[in-house]
Amino acid sequence: MPNTEAEIRRDFTFLAGHPALDLSATLAGRLKPQARELLAGPADVARWLVQAQLAEAPPPVTAADVERARQLRECIYALALARVRGERAPTAARSQLNAFAAARSAVPQLAAGGRLSVSGSARDFLASVARGAVRLLGSDQAASIRQCEGPTCARLFIDASRTGERRWCSMSGCGNKAKVAQFRRRQRQQG
């Protein structure tokens, strides 16, 4: 499991290197028989927006915003996964992402003390995530998107490693599990 402060911000993990890919990880255990919905209600979406450092304070979130967040998450996941696999972008997901990105987004402002302040509704913040996803998926950086090689992990991340050979969403989580499994295999083979 991730264990650095940068990876864990209360109950959500941020391993991907981009908020859009981190949003795609809010359906935990995609490859397991029972996935776990981390955006179960309005409070979850509000907390995710704050922990993702998009909103300074939890914005009001409606049931429609929860559904919107889940839809956005799924179209980002489908498009990023298609990119990882070298497949054509799913038309429906692309159209839906573009529609999310076309909505009014959160407004950044320079506060009196010279600090960044961002304001908006939950819908506005989700539109900002969608715009970031469009910029990511439509850029050269999209070639650096990877899927974790952990056998039960579906997380996507940006490989910013020097060698471009990052294999796991987190070295302290999936990477450690893989190394332990490899060690145990060698131990069994040796006798």
N, C-alpha and C positions, 0 to 999 in steps of 0.2 A: 504494500500500500504506500502511496506517496507520503512523504513525511517532512517536506520542507515547507516553510511558511508561504513561499511563492506557489507551491502546488496545492496547498489546502487553505481555503479561506472559509472557515467554519465548516459547513456541511457540503460544499461543492468543491470539486477539484478543477484546477486550471493548469492543464498540462500541454495544451495544444499549441500555444504560441500565437493564438488569434481568437478573439471572442466568438466569432462565428463557428469555429471548430469546437470551442469549448461548449457552446450551446448544443452542438450535436451530441455531446457526451451526457446530456441530461436525461437520456434514456439509458440507464445503466444495465449492463448485462444483455446487450442486444443479441449475442450469440448463444445465450443460455436459454433453457426451456422457459423460464419465467423472467422476462425483463422487468426492471423496476423503474417506474415513472418517478423522476425526481421533481418534476413540475406538476405535482398533484393538485395544487390549488393556487389561488391568487397570491397568498403569502409567499409561496415558493418562488414564483416568478419575480416578485418584488425583491426577495432576498438575493436571487441570482443576479439581478440587474445591479444591485449594490456590490455584491461580492465580486462581480466581473469588472467592477470599477467603472461602470458606465453611468450609473446614477449615484449622486451623493447621499440621497435619502430614499427610502422605499417609496416609489410612486404608487398612487392608487391603481389597483389591478382588478379588472372585472373577469368574470368567467369567459367572456369572449376573448379577452387578452390572453388567458391561459391557452385557449384553443389556438389562437393566432401564434403564440410562442411555440407550441408543439408542431403546428404546420410549418412554420419557418424552420424549425430544427430539422424536420424530416426532409424538406426540399434541399437544405444545405447539405445534409448527410448524403442524400442521393447524388447530388451534383459532384460533391468532393470525392465520393467513392468511385463514381464513373471516371473521374479524372485520374485517380490512383490506378485504376484498372486499365486505363487507356481506351475507355469506351466513349461512345458518343453521349453527350449530355442529354438526360431525359427531357423531352420537350415540355411536358407538364410541369416538372420541377423548375425548369428554367423560366417558364412563363410566370409561375407563382412567385419565384424569387424576385423577378423583375417587378412584379406588381407590389410586393412588399417594399422594395427599394424605392418605388415611385411615390410612396406615401410621405407625408410630412415627417421629418426626423427631429430628434432632439436638437436643441439650439445651444451651441457653445458660446460662451461670452467670457470676456476678460473682466474679472471682478476688480473692485477698487484697489485691493491690495496686490494686484498683479497675478492673482491665482485664477486658474480655469474654473468656470462654473458652467454646468450643463443642466438645462431644464427641459422638461417635457413630460408627456404622459407615458404610460407603459407602451402604448402603441407607437409613440414617437421614438422611444429607445429601441424598440424592436425594428423599426424602419432603419435606424442607424446601424444596427447589427446586419440587416439585409444589405445595406449599401456597402458595408465593409466586406461582406461575403462576395458581392459582385466584383468589387475591386480586387479581392484576393483571387477568386476563381478566373477572372479575366486577365490576370497578370502573369508575368514570367514566374512569379513566386509560387504559382499553383503547381509547377513541376516539382516543388519541394514537399508537397503534401504526401504523407505516408499513412498507412494503416498499421497499427501495432501488430507485431507478429505473435503476441501472446495468443495461445490456442483458444481462449474464451473471451478475448478482448477485441472490441470493434472500434476502439478509439482512433480518431484521426488526429494528426499533428503536423506541424511544419518542421521539417528536418533542417535545423539551422546549424548542424554539426559541421565542423571544419571539413571532414571527409565526405559528408553527405551519405553516411551509412548508418544513421540512427535506426534502430530496429524496434524499440519499445516505447510506449507512451511515457513510461517512467522507469528509470533504472532501479529505483528502490521498490517498485511494484512488480510489474511484468518481467522486467529484466532480471531481477533477483530470482523470481520463480523459475525462469528458464535456466538460469545458471545452476540453481539447486537441482533441478530435474536432470540436467546434463551431468552433473557430478554424481548423482545417484545411479544413472545409467552406467557410467564408467565403473563405479564401485561394484555393481552387479556383474558386469562383464569380466572384471578382474577376479571375481570370485568369492 
